[in-house]
Amino acid sequence: MKKIIMTLAALLISVAVFAQSSRDRLSELEKATVEEDTKPAKEEKEYRLFDVNVVSEVGFGWQFVKEDQFAQGLKGNKSSDFYFNLLELSFNPTKWTSVTLGANLDWTDYTVGPSNYFHGVPDGDSRKMDLTPVASGMNYTSSRLHVFSIVVPAALDLHVGSISLRAGAEANLRSKSSVQYSYKDANGDLFTVKDGTPTGLDRFTLNYFASLNFGFLGIYAKYFPQSISPTIPMHGFTVGIVLNTR
């Protein structure tokens, strides 16, 4: 009987030691798993030497011009700039600097009135772009020049954390434009007329830009030292907001 009791006691002690050992191992495994999960993620994306982004930026702004004949009649609240980024290639020599080259699509509206209006002047088989003073008795309310461009921006980007400063230049290829104007007749009824696709706009222009971003939201500005047309000395700038997913 004594031998049986001693044998059972030894067996119980062995089971207890084994259970304790198993609990210790399980605890160590759980601790290791938690530590692994709480390790900071590697900053692979932030420090890639080369990177590619698709549709990484969308911006909307308002147009302003320097010339008095436009500034007096330009409707800033209706003269707008909208663009989005199709593709961006970036070279990142450090964690804080990037050199980028991209491709954007840009839609720009210049709205003037009522003292001037955009007009397609007949020029052979086409209509040459011009800005014409409104004659006495003409009841124009506004006139709009709509321009679609393919834009290639090149920039230097400095970024620390979620704050980034970007500055560079853009080459613009104007691929399509149109003109429309609105007027009121003698009864006060409003009419809008499309004046066709004008010619005479400079096909290639260059402008400068800068943006300051805080996370996904930022502000941007563009300056246009070149006029959009030899017949229309319009030099201006744009300010607006930008959303990005970089």
DAPE-V553415 format. One record per residue. N is the residue number from 1. RES is the residue in one letter. PSI is psi in degrees with one decimal (none if undefined). OMEGA is omega in whole degrees, 0 to 359 (* if undefined). Layout:
# DAPE-V553415
N,RES,PSI,OMEGA + N,RES,PSI,OMEGA
This chain:
# DAPE-V553415
1,M,-42.0,180 + 2,K,-39.9,180 + 3,K,-37.6,180 + 4,I,-43.5,180 + 5,I,-43.4,180 + 6,M,-37.8,179 + 7,T,-43.6,178 + 8,L,-39.2,179 + 9,A,-43.4,179 + 10,A,-38.4,179 + 11,L,-43.0,179 + 12,L,-41.0,179 + 13,I,-41.6,180 + 14,S,-42.4,179 + 15,V,-41.7,180 + 16,A,-43.6,179 + 17,V,-42.7,180 + 18,F,-41.3,179 + 19,A,-42.4,179 + 20,Q,-42.0,179 + 21,S,-39.9,180 + 22,S,-41.7,178 + 23,R,-41.4,179 + 24,D,-42.6,179 + 25,R,-41.7,179 + 26,L,-41.1,179 + 27,S,-41.0,179 + 28,E,-40.2,178 + 29,L,-42.0,179 + 30,E,-40.7,179 + 31,K,-42.8,179 + 32,A,-37.9,180 + 33,T,-43.3,179 + 34,V,-43.7,179 + 35,E,-38.5,179 + 36,E,-39.9,181 + 37,D,-30.4,183 + 38,T,-0.7,178 + 39,K,139.0,179 + 40,P,139.5,181 + 41,A,146.1,179 + 42,K,137.9,183 + 43,E,57.0,183 + 44,E,-43.8,183 + 45,K,-37.3,183 + 46,E,-23.1,186 + 47,Y,25.6,171 + 48,R,138.5,180 + 49,L,-39.7,176 + 50,F,144.8,180 + 51,D,154.2,179 + 52,V,129.4,177 + 53,N,141.5,178 + 54,V,129.5,183 + 55,V,61.1,185 + 56,S,-4.1,185 + 57,E,138.5,175 + 58,V,132.5,182 + 59,G,150.6,176 + 60,F,129.0,182 + 61,G,-176.9,183 + 62,W,140.5,184 + 63,Q,140.7,174 + 64,F,150.0,180 + 65,V,160.9,184 + 66,K,-33.5,186 + 67,E,138.8,184 + 68,D,-39.3,184 + 69,Q,-20.9,175 + 70,F,-41.6,184 + 71,A,-34.0,181 + 72,Q,-30.2,184 + 73,G,-12.3,183 + 74,L,129.9,179 + 75,K,96.5,185 + 76,G,-32.4,182 + 77,N,-13.5,178 + 78,K,-2.5,176 + 79,S,110.4,193 + 80,S,165.5,177 + 81,D,125.6,177 + 82,F,132.5,179 + 83,Y,158.6,168 + 84,F,151.0,184 + 85,N,125.5,177 + 86,L,-45.4,186 + 87,L,142.6,177 + 88,E,128.2,175 + 89,L,133.2,182 + 90,S,141.2,174 + 91,F,122.0,188 + 92,N,88.4,181 + 93,P,-26.6,176 + 94,T,176.2,178 + 95,K,-16.5,187 + 96,W,-4.6,182 + 97,T,147.1,177 + 98,S,146.7,171 + 99,V,124.4,188 + 100,T,151.9,174 + 101,L,129.6,187 + 102,G,-172.9,176 + 103,A,122.7,182 + 104,N,158.4,168 + 105,L,133.0,188 + 106,D,132.7,175 + 107,W,120.8,183 + 108,T,134.7,176 + 109,D,126.2,171 + 110,Y,119.7,182 + 111,T,123.1,179 + 112,V,167.8,177 + 113,G,158.0,2 + 114,P,3.3,185 + 115,S,-23.7,179 + 116,N,158.5,174 + 117,Y,145.3,176 + 118,F,139.9,186 + 119,H,137.7,175 + 120,G,105.0,181 + 121,V,128.4,180 + 122,P,130.5,180 + 123,D,84.0,186 + 124,G,-124.4,179 + 125,D,-1.6,182 + 126,S,-178.0,179 + 127,R,115.4,183 + 128,K,137.4,183 + 129,M,135.2,177 + 130,D,160.5,175 + 131,L,116.7,189 + 132,T,133.4,174 + 133,P,142.7,180 + 134,V,126.0,181 + 135,A,158.9,180 + 136,S,133.9,180 + 137,G,-13.9,178 + 138,M,127.9,186 + 139,N,62.6,177 + 140,Y,141.5,176 + 141,T,-37.7,179 + 142,S,161.3,176 + 143,S,139.7,186 + 144,R,132.7,172 + 145,L,119.9,181 + 146,H,126.5,184 + 147,V,130.2,174 + 148,F,130.8,184 + 149,S,150.3,168 + 150,I,124.8,190 + 151,V,136.4,176 + 152,V,102.4,180 + 153,P,141.7,173 + 154,A,131.6,189 + 155,A,160.2,170 + 156,L,129.6,185 + 157,D,124.3,175 + 158,L,126.3,184 + 159,H,138.6,176 + 160,V,112.7,184 + 161,G,-127.2,181 + 162,S,2.6,180 + 163,I,132.0,179 + 164,S,146.0,177 + 165,L,126.9,184 + 166,R,138.0,178 + 167,A,146.1,180 + 168,G,-158.0,182 + 169,A,156.8,180 + 170,E,134.8,171 + 171,A,126.1,185 + 172,N,127.7,172 + 173,L,105.4,181 + 174,R,116.1,186 + 175,S,-18.0,181 + 176,K,143.9,177 + 177,S,158.4,178 + 178,S,158.5,182 + 179,V,140.3,171 + 180,Q,151.6,178 + 181,Y,156.2,181 + 182,S,143.4,178 + 183,Y,164.9,177 + 184,K,139.2,178 + 185,D,-173.5,183 + 186,A,-23.1,179 + 187,N,-1.6,181 + 188,G,7.1,178 + 189,D,138.8,183 + 190,L,133.5,178 + 191,F,144.0,177 + 192,T,127.9,184 + 193,V,131.8,173 + 194,K,126.5,186 + 195,D,22.0,176 + 196,G,-168.5,181 + 197,T,109.6,183 + 198,P,156.6,173 + 199,T,175.2,177 + 200,G,-5.0,175 + 201,L,142.7,176 + 202,D,125.6,184 + 203,R,-36.1,180 + 204,F,129.2,174 + 205,T,165.3,180 + 206,L,138.3,175 + 207,N,166.9,180 + 208,Y,151.8,181 + 209,F,161.4,175 + 210,A,150.9,178 + 211,S,150.0,176 + 212,L,120.4,186 + 213,N,139.1,174 + 214,F,95.5,186 + 215,G,-128.1,182 + 216,F,-6.8,184 + 217,L,141.2,180 + 218,G,-178.0,176 + 219,I,152.4,179 + 220,Y,160.6,177 + 221,A,145.6,177 + 222,K,144.5,175 + 223,Y,132.6,184 + 224,F,96.7,180 + 225,P,-20.5,180 + 226,Q,144.7,177 + 227,S,155.6,180 + 228,I,-15.3,182 + 229,S,143.6,176 + 230,P,-28.6,181 + 231,T,-9.1,182 + 232,I,98.8,181 + 233,P,74.5,183 + 234,M,106.2,177 + 235,H,127.4,186 + 236,G,-167.6,179 + 237,F,163.3,182 + 238,T,140.1,171 + 239,V,145.4,181 + 240,G,-169.4,180 + 241,I,155.0,183 + 242,V,140.9,173 + 243,L,135.4,180 + 244,N,157.0,182 + 245,T,20.8,181 + 246,R,none,*
